[in-house]
Amino acid sequence: MNAWEAVSQFGRGLGLGDLSLDGNRQAHLALESGASVSFTLTDEELLVHVQHPAPHPCAALWLQALQRAQARESGPLRLQMGGRGQGADFCLIALTRFQADAVTPEDLSRACDGLLASVQATLSAAG
């Protein structure tokens, strides 16, 4: 299945019939928790990333993010973690990627669950 179809079917599975990649090859889903899930299609990959507010990051947050990404590097979900912003506007970002022509809605569901769990666990551990 291609990425366009996978994102649309993933959205329909959530009851969001209008979730689809736009003209910029992106889709965005805001969650009640303040986190967001985004999909970005490149020429060869579909990037799935979760962004979660983490105001005023500390060294413990970065250590947890690096440890979590390293532990997941060889698993089924190849995880990358990073951050964006500064101070009160800082957000923790978790990302994974799929081949654009071989991704399924089930892959996207597992990725979103895994990324959200990784971000939550990182924030909790850095606490």
BAFI-3210 file (N, C-alpha, C; in Angstrom, 3 decimals, decimal comma, padded with zeros to 6 digits):
// residues 127
n [1|2|3|4|5|6|7|8|9|10|11|12|13|14|15|16|17|18|19|20|21|22|23|24|25|26|27|28|29|30|31|32|33|34|35|36|37|38|39|40|41|42|43|44|45|46|47|48|49|50|51|52|53|54|55|56|57|58|59|60|61|62|63|64|65|66|67|68|69|70|71|72|73|74|75|76|77|78|79|80|81|82|83|84|85|86|87|88|89|90|91|92|93|94|95|96|97|98|99|100|101|102|103|104|105|106|107|108|109|110|111|112|113|114|115|116|117|118|119|120|121|122|123|124|125|126|127]
n.u [000,854|000,448|001,728|-000,146|-002,665|-002,442|-002,298|-004,812|-006,548|-005,738|-006,617|-009,417|-009,857|-009,603|-011,848|-011,707|-012,432|-011,372|-008,618|-005,766|-002,957|-001,810|-001,454|001,174|002,220|001,807|000,318|-001,562|-002,310|-003,843|-003,735|-005,716|-004,113|-002,211|-000,135|000,998|000,548|002,233|002,529|004,782|005,527|008,223|010,283|010,881|010,201|007,850|007,511|006,822|005,943|005,885|005,086|005,569|004,750|007,279|008,068|010,850|013,274|015,471|018,744|018,328|016,117|017,139|019,039|017,377|015,924|017,942|018,787|016,449|016,053|018,362|017,927|015,773|016,769|017,428|015,081|011,657|010,524|012,139|013,515|013,890|014,911|014,434|014,486|012,672|012,540|012,700|013,065|009,961|008,634|009,599|009,578|009,433|010,416|009,595|010,400|009,805|010,330|009,050|009,115|007,798|006,220|005,371|003,920|001,485|-001,851|-001,930|000,782|001,134|-000,567|000,666|003,108|002,368|001,292|003,608|005,460|004,154|004,070|006,807|007,578|006,005|007,052|009,689|009,359|008,206|010,238|012,253|011,187]
n.v [-001,180|002,289|005,371|007,507|006,234|004,687|006,588|007,829|005,620|004,965|007,274|007,042|004,744|005,778|007,220|009,589|010,864|012,831|012,914|013,152|013,193|016,368|018,898|019,578|017,241|016,412|015,624|016,347|015,825|016,889|016,205|015,744|015,805|017,683|016,925|016,214|014,485|013,896|013,430|013,086|013,003|012,022|011,666|008,942|007,969|007,714|009,789|009,606|011,488|012,448|015,115|016,620|018,891|020,002|021,880|023,851|022,044|019,661|018,342|015,673|014,954|014,964|012,923|010,687|010,646|010,069|007,553|006,048|006,154|004,821|002,268|001,455|001,314|-001,075|-002,448|-003,248|-000,770|001,787|004,314|007,811|010,593|013,972|017,551|020,682|024,193|026,495|026,968|027,700|027,033|024,666|021,482|017,950|015,584|012,654|010,285|008,125|006,132|004,958|002,921|004,507|003,267|000,933|000,928|000,396|000,960|-000,273|-000,327|002,409|002,855|001,283|002,636|005,244|004,655|003,563|005,706|007,729|006,453|006,240|008,931|009,747|008,010|008,902|011,557|011,055|009,576|011,449|013,256]
n.w [000,000|-000,643|000,804|000,779|000,707|003,035|005,143|004,885|005,339|007,930|009,273|008,842|010,324|012,849|012,969|011,671|008,955|007,340|007,526|005,780|003,540|002,560|-000,053|000,359|001,065|003,692|006,877|009,801|013,197|016,033|019,475|022,470|024,724|024,302|022,807|019,432|016,343|013,387|009,851|007,256|003,918|002,017|-000,916|-000,802|001,714|004,458|007,063|010,470|013,138|016,541|018,595|021,681|024,239|026,452|028,604|029,584|029,469|031,039|031,877|032,549|031,030|028,419|028,670|029,198|026,784|024,908|025,846|025,545|022,760|021,899|022,968|021,440|018,900|017,585|017,543|016,496|015,993|014,767|016,390|016,617|018,501|019,531|019,962|019,951|019,940|022,784|026,334|027,798|025,499|024,550|022,930|022,979|020,595|018,851|016,388|013,616|010,655|007,500|004,537|001,790|-000,126|000,989|003,359|005,924|007,293|009,763|010,460|010,877|013,044|015,049|015,122|015,970|018,527|019,722|019,538|021,011|023,509|024,026|024,229|026,431|028,428|028,509|029,382|031,886|033,201|033,331|034,938]
ca.u [000,000|001,255|001,573|-001,380|-003,764|-002,241|-002,677|-006,272|-007,186|-005,436|-007,546|-010,773|-009,884|-009,770|-013,089|-011,361|-012,513|-010,683|-007,172|-005,063|-001,822|-002,241|-000,631|002,573|002,526|001,817|-000,950|-001,309|-003,388|-003,638|-004,347|-006,187|-003,026|-001,277|000,785|000,509|001,108|002,342|003,019|005,428|005,943|009,349|010,275|010,991|009,796|006,817|007,984|005,770|006,567|005,061|005,655|004,894|005,330|008,126|008,646|012,067|013,938|016,650|019,703|017,744|015,235|017,983|019,622|016,319|015,609|019,025|018,754|015,271|016,317|019,374|017,311|014,819|017,419|017,441|013,767|010,760|010,260|013,398|013,133|014,791|014,327|015,065|013,686|012,471|012,146|013,486|012,336|008,568|008,139|010,311|008,812|010,160|009,953|009,967|010,163|010,171|010,134|008,633|009,189|006,548|005,403|005,107|003,422|000,074|-002,490|-001,524|002,116|000,973|-001,161|001,728|004,100|001,819|001,253|004,980|006,070|003,516|004,542|008,214|007,625|005,468|008,006|010,841|008,968|008,002|011,520|013,065|010,368]
ca.v [000,000|003,505|006,231|008,290|005,358|004,254|007,683|007,979|004,487|005,142|008,293|006,483|003,812|006,586|007,983|010,888|010,684|013,879|012,876|012,719|014,034|017,538|019,226|019,619|015,857|016,369|015,553|016,714|015,453|017,422|015,376|016,480|015,874|018,733|016,331|016,150|013,454|014,411|012,537|013,830|012,111|012,429|010,884|007,511|007,570|008,400|010,076|009,732|012,105|012,912|016,275|016,798|019,982|019,648|023,171|023,951|020,733|019,552|017,337|014,335|014,701|014,601|011,608|009,696|010,589|009,353|006,150|005,414|006,000|003,783|000,977|001,121|001,355|-002,374|-003,064|-003,110|000,649|002,544|005,563|008,945|011,590|015,279|018,609|021,905|025,329|026,809|027,372|027,274|026,592|023,458|020,260|016,718|014,994|011,268|010,083|006,885|006,241|003,776|003,017|005,137|002,396|-000,345|001,199|000,048|001,663|-000,956|000,204|003,764|002,736|000,820|003,700|006,304|004,146|003,428|007,022|008,393|005,781|006,601|010,318|009,756|007,359|009,792|012,679|010,543|009,191|012,641|013,871]
ca.w [000,000|-000,640|001,980|000,677|001,112|004,423|006,047|004,813|006,025|009,351|009,751|008,879|011,451|014,058|012,843|011,092|007,515|006,593|007,724|004,576|003,180|001,793|-001,214|000,787|001,442|005,151|007,613|011,194|014,099|017,380|020,503|023,643|025,708|023,918|021,838|018,069|015,473|012,029|008,810|006,176|002,845|001,180|-002,149|-000,547|003,056|005,214|008,411|011,476|014,306|017,654|019,283|022,970|025,023|027,598|028,957|030,400|029,544|031,884|031,407|032,736|029,894|027,273|028,942|029,000|025,353|024,237|026,263|024,951|021,328|021,728|023,278|020,392|017,600|016,916|017,653|015,345|015,777|014,795|017,048|016,716|019,399|019,496|020,554|019,180|020,764|023,971|027,528|027,935|024,193|024,132|022,681|022,726|019,336|018,568|014,969|012,952|009,204|006,750|003,085|001,365|-000,973|001,658|004,706|006,106|008,407|011,010|010,768|011,404|014,373|015,960|015,239|016,822|019,901|020,212|019,696|022,155|024,724|024,243|024,705|027,806|029,319|028,632|030,237|033,247|033,784|033,564|035,885]
c.u [000,896|000,883|000,278|-002,568|-003,655|-002,668|-004,189|-006,991|-006,923|-006,418|-008,965|-010,915|-010,045|-011,085|-012,859|-011,307|-011,735|-009,182|-006,528|-003,882|-002,315|-001,309|000,849|003,066|002,674|000,401|-000,618|-002,546|-003,043|-004,399|-004,744|-005,089|-002,076|-000,234|000,170|001,229|001,108|002,921|003,595|005,944|007,098|009,271|010,250|010,429|008,590|007,348|006,779|006,435|005,518|005,806|004,855|005,549|006,109|008,832|009,863|012,759|015,177|017,565|019,129|016,817|016,056|018,603|018,590|015,982|016,681|019,020|017,587|015,490|017,341|018,776|016,378|015,462|017,356|016,081|012,918|010,440|011,590|013,070|014,252|014,111|015,125|014,157|013,620|012,028|013,055|012,559|010,934|007,985|008,795|009,351|009,770|009,561|010,481|009,548|010,543|009,836|009,794|008,908|007,825|005,649|005,041|004,608|001,933|-000,529|-002,109|-000,126|001,997|000,374|-000,112|002,771|003,604|001,778|002,655|005,658|005,478|003,971|005,979|008,351|007,132|006,454|009,243|010,525|008,804|009,321|012,391|012,465|010,559]
c.v [001,238|004,395|007,039|007,472|004,972|005,337|007,865|006,850|004,538|006,154|007,777|005,498|004,518|007,359|009,372|010,749|011,706|013,905|012,322|013,655|015,174|017,759|019,324|018,252|015,703|016,213|015,760|016,383|015,969|016,553|016,217|016,684|017,035|018,229|016,417|015,029|014,024|013,344|013,421|012,832|012,739|011,602|009,386|007,047|008,355|008,551|010,243|010,339|012,601|014,063|016,488|017,942|019,442|020,917|023,039|022,597|020,782|018,467|015,926|013,973|014,261|013,226|010,514|009,539|009,812|007,873|005,417|005,185|004,898|002,399|000,530|001,012|000,027|-003,071|-002,839|-001,650|001,392|003,970|006,583|009,945|012,878|016,300|019,817|022,998|025,511|027,168|026,808|026,743|025,300|022,285|019,103|016,068|013,569|010,986|008,664|007,038|004,895|003,998|003,490|004,206|001,077|-000,164|000,870|000,890|001,038|-000,514|001,573|003,746|002,305|001,913|004,808|005,867|004,084|004,764|007,770|007,774|006,146|008,022|010,401|009,152|008,234|010,947|012,225|010,210|010,394|013,495|014,937]
c.w [000,000|000,550|001,951|001,181|002,579|005,411|006,047|005,542|007,531|009,954|009,851|010,041|012,788|014,054|012,285|009,573|006,715|006,835|006,461|004,343|002,308|000,597|-000,902|001,260|002,955|005,684|009,079|012,022|015,498|018,378|021,705|024,684|025,454|022,943|020,446|017,332|014,062|011,111|007,715|005,153|002,083|-000,104|-001,889|000,786|003,554|006,624|009,320|012,692|015,284|018,311|020,559|023,728|026,229|028,049|029,872|030,554|030,418|031,313|031,522|031,575|028,686|027,459|028,706|027,520|024,594|024,584|025,615|023,454|021,084|021,975|022,162|019,015|016,862|016,957|016,425|015,010|015,898|015,226|016,981|017,644|019,309|020,145|019,644|020,140|021,962|025,118|027,581|026,629|023,704|023,966|022,436|021,489|019,224|017,130|014,559|011,482|008,591|005,273|002,594|000,569|-000,304|003,086|004,767|007,227|009,753|011,428|011,422|012,804|015,396|016,182|016,162|018,278|020,494|020,451|020,886|023,471|025,045|024,786|026,144|028,792|029,537|029,566|031,692|033,930|034,126|034,678|036,741]
res [m|n|a|w|e|a|v|s|q|f|g|r|g|l|g|l|g|d|l|s|l|d|g|n|r|q|a|h|l|a|l|e|s|g|a|s|v|s|f|t|l|t|d|e|e|l|l|v|h|v|q|h|p|a|p|h|p|c|a|a|l|w|l|q|a|l|q|r|a|q|a|r|e|s|g|p|l|r|l|q|m|g|g|r|g|q|g|a|d|f|c|l|i|a|l|t|r|f|q|a|d|a|v|t|p|e|d|l|s|r|a|c|d|g|l|l|a|s|v|q|a|t|l|s|a|a|g]
***
